[in-house]
Amino acid sequence: MVQPNYIGGEWRHASEVIANINPSNTNDIVASYAQASLADVQQAIDAAATAFLAWSRSSPIRHIA
């Protein structure tokens, strides 16, 4: 099973996948992850910047909730 990326509140699959290999047993693939494209990275940055604006304007009590 490939673990997708979480960008802007939604799970996204990618065309390329990268394997997380157990270093003590290189025959053991721990998990496979979607490899983000440059467009995915830019969308993640934009989503984080947008979320930060709302978060930074909220109260400290909301931050810990």
N, CA, C and O of each residue as an XYZ file, in Angstrom:
260
protein
N       0.853     -1.180      0.000
C       0.000      0.000      0.000
C       0.896      1.240      0.000
O       1.855      1.320      0.766
N       0.582      2.178     -0.844
C       1.336      3.430     -0.935
C       0.659      4.480     -0.057
O      -0.546      4.712     -0.155
N       1.456      5.103      0.796
C       0.952      6.175      1.655
C       0.928      7.472      0.844
O       1.968      7.895      0.338
N      -0.235      8.108      0.711
C      -0.324      9.336     -0.086
C       0.180     10.554      0.696
O       0.442     10.469      1.896
N       0.310     11.663      0.011
C       0.670     12.937      0.638
C      -0.606     13.628      1.110
O      -1.659     13.491      0.488
N      -0.507     14.366      2.205
C      -1.629     15.150      2.717
C      -1.331     16.611      2.428
O      -0.463     17.214      3.059
N      -2.054     17.176      1.471
C      -1.796     18.550      1.026
C      -3.109     19.323      1.008
O      -4.071     18.919      0.355
N      -3.138     20.421      1.721
C      -4.314     21.292      1.701
C      -5.583     20.612      2.154
O      -6.663     20.911      1.645
N      -5.471     19.697      3.107
C      -6.653     19.039      3.652
C      -7.145     17.835      2.869
O      -8.224     17.314      3.153
N      -6.372     17.385      1.889
C      -6.794     16.191      1.146
C      -5.614     15.257      0.892
O      -4.469     15.688      0.760
N      -5.927     13.980      0.830
C      -4.920     12.962      0.539
C      -4.713     12.894     -0.960
O      -5.676     12.825     -1.724
N      -3.445     12.914     -1.386
C      -3.142     12.906     -2.820
C      -2.131     11.810     -3.152
O      -1.109     11.644     -2.486
N      -2.456     11.089     -4.187
C      -1.547     10.058     -4.683
C      -0.615     10.682     -5.717
O      -0.905     11.750     -6.257
N       0.469     10.034     -5.981
C       1.444     10.556     -6.944
C       1.772      9.482     -7.968
O       1.521      8.297     -7.749
N       2.336      9.912     -9.084
C       2.693      8.951    -10.126
C       3.969      8.193     -9.777
O       4.204      7.097    -10.287
N       4.793      8.777     -8.907
C       6.025      8.103     -8.499
C       5.960      7.738     -7.029
O       5.318      8.413     -6.224
N       6.645      6.648     -6.701
C       6.619      6.115     -5.332
C       8.056      5.904     -4.871
O       8.930      5.539     -5.657
N       8.281      6.142     -3.583
C       9.593      5.885     -2.998
C       9.416      4.894     -1.845
O       8.475      5.001     -1.058
N      10.325      3.939     -1.758
C      10.248      2.909     -0.718
C      11.090      3.311      0.482
O      12.179      3.867      0.341
N      10.561      3.016      1.672
C      11.308      3.183      2.912
C      11.847      1.794      3.265
O      11.091      0.902      3.650
N      13.155      1.628      3.128
C      13.776      0.315      3.307
C      14.388      0.213      4.691
O      15.055      1.139      5.154
N      14.162     -0.907      5.346
C      14.726     -1.188      6.656
C      16.245     -1.285      6.520
O      16.727     -2.159      5.799
N      17.023     -0.415      7.189
C      18.475     -0.443      7.020
C      19.143     -1.698      7.586
O      20.251     -2.047      7.179
N      18.477     -2.374      8.519
C      19.075     -3.585      9.075
C      18.719     -4.833      8.273
O      19.296     -5.900      8.484
N      17.765     -4.695      7.350
C      17.376     -5.793      6.469
C      16.907     -5.170      5.160
O      15.728     -4.847      5.009
N      17.810     -5.006      4.232
C      17.498     -4.285      2.995
C      16.493     -5.008      2.090
O      16.077     -4.465      1.067
N      16.109     -6.220      2.462
C      15.045     -6.910      1.734
C      13.663     -6.554      2.284
O      12.645     -6.948      1.716
N      13.633     -5.814      3.385
C      12.388     -5.458      4.067
C      11.994     -4.031      3.708
O      12.656     -3.077      4.115
N      10.921     -3.891      2.948
C      10.373     -2.575      2.641
C       9.342     -2.257      3.717
O       8.299     -2.904      3.814
N       9.659     -1.245      4.524
C       8.801     -0.879      5.641
C       7.492     -0.280      5.143
O       6.417     -0.633      5.627
N       7.585      0.622      4.181
C       6.402      1.267      3.612
C       6.784      1.912      2.287
O       7.965      2.069      1.977
N       5.785      2.280      1.519
C       5.993      3.003      0.269
C       5.217      4.310      0.345
O       4.081      4.346      0.819
N       5.841      5.373     -0.123
C       5.250      6.701     -0.021
C       5.165      7.380     -1.382
O       6.024      7.195     -2.244
N       4.109      8.170     -1.552
C       3.971      8.971     -2.764
C       5.092     10.002     -2.779
O       5.340     10.667     -1.773
N       5.759     10.136     -3.896
C       6.829     11.124     -4.030
C       6.239     12.382     -4.645
O       5.765     12.364     -5.782
N       6.268     13.460     -3.900
C       5.665     14.709     -4.342
C       6.414     15.297     -5.532
O       7.642     15.251     -5.601
N       5.654     15.842     -6.453
C       6.237     16.563     -7.592
C       6.522     18.003     -7.152
O       6.145     18.400     -6.050
N       7.180     18.773     -8.000
C       7.412     20.184     -7.686
C       6.089     20.935     -7.529
O       5.977     21.822     -6.683
N       5.095     20.588     -8.334
C       3.778     21.230     -8.217
C       3.132     20.877     -6.882
O       2.519     21.734     -6.246
N       3.263     19.615     -6.450
C       2.731     19.198     -5.147
C       3.398     19.988     -4.020
O       2.731     20.442     -3.090
N       4.707     20.146     -4.112
C       5.454     20.890     -3.094
C       4.968     22.335     -3.041
O       4.747     22.872     -1.955
N       4.802     22.963     -4.191
C       4.328     24.347     -4.217
C       2.929     24.454     -3.633
O       2.635     25.401     -2.903
N       2.059     23.490     -3.945
C       0.707     23.501     -3.383
C       0.742     23.318     -1.868
O      -0.056     23.929     -1.157
N       1.650     22.488     -1.366
C       1.789     22.291      0.074
C       2.274     23.567      0.754
O       1.793     23.923      1.830
N       3.223     24.252      0.128
C       3.723     25.525      0.670
C       2.603     26.557      0.705
O       2.427     27.251      1.706
N       1.851     26.660     -0.380
C       0.744     27.618     -0.450
C      -0.324     27.301      0.603
O      -0.838     28.208      1.258
N      -0.654     26.024      0.764
C      -1.653     25.614      1.756
C      -1.166     25.924      3.170
O      -1.947     26.371      4.010
N       0.117     25.690      3.436
C       0.677     25.978      4.758
C       0.672     27.481      5.037
O       0.366     27.901      6.153
N       1.003     28.283      4.044
C       0.998     29.738      4.221
C      -0.413     30.240      4.507
O      -0.606     31.095      5.371
N      -1.388     29.715      3.792
C      -2.779     30.098      4.016
C      -3.245     29.672      5.403
O      -3.886     30.450      6.109
N      -2.930     28.457      5.791
C      -3.324     27.955      7.117
C      -2.641     28.756      8.221
O      -3.246     29.018      9.260
N      -1.390     29.144      8.003
C      -0.674     29.909      9.023
C      -1.338     31.246      9.281
O      -1.409     31.684     10.429
N      -1.829     31.907      8.235
C      -2.492     33.201      8.431
C      -3.668     33.066      9.382
O      -3.810     33.865     10.307
N      -4.504     32.076      9.168
C      -5.661     31.867     10.045
C      -5.203     31.453     11.444
O      -5.742     31.936     12.439
N      -4.225     30.572     11.524
C      -3.738     30.084     12.813
C      -3.129     31.229     13.620
O      -3.370     31.333     14.822
N      -2.344     32.086     12.973
C      -1.657     33.158     13.698
C      -2.618     34.213     14.223
O      -2.282     34.953     15.147
N      -3.799     34.287     13.647
C      -4.806     35.249     14.103
C      -5.728     34.672     15.173
O      -6.534     35.393     15.760
N      -5.608     33.382     15.422
C      -6.475     32.747     16.428
C      -5.829     32.859     17.805
O      -4.648     33.183     17.931
N      -6.621     32.587     18.827
C      -6.147     32.736     20.201
C      -5.218     31.584     20.599
O      -5.287     30.498     20.023
N      -4.352     31.827     21.582
C      -3.486     30.752     22.066
C      -4.270     29.548     22.607
O      -3.800     28.414     22.528
N      -5.440     29.793     23.145
C      -6.285     28.696     23.635
C      -6.671     27.785     22.465
O      -6.691     26.563     22.609
N      -6.972     28.369     21.334
C      -7.327     27.598     20.123
C      -6.127     26.775     19.634
O      -6.303     25.668     19.126
N      -4.920     27.309     19.785
C      -3.717     26.612     19.335
C      -3.523     25.269     20.047
O      -3.039     24.309     19.448
N      -3.895     25.209     21.308
C      -3.670     23.978     22.071
C      -4.845     23.018     22.016
O      -4.761     21.900     22.526
N      -5.937     23.446     21.403
C      -7.146     22.596     21.330
C      -7.002     21.517     20.296
O      -7.920     20.719     20.105
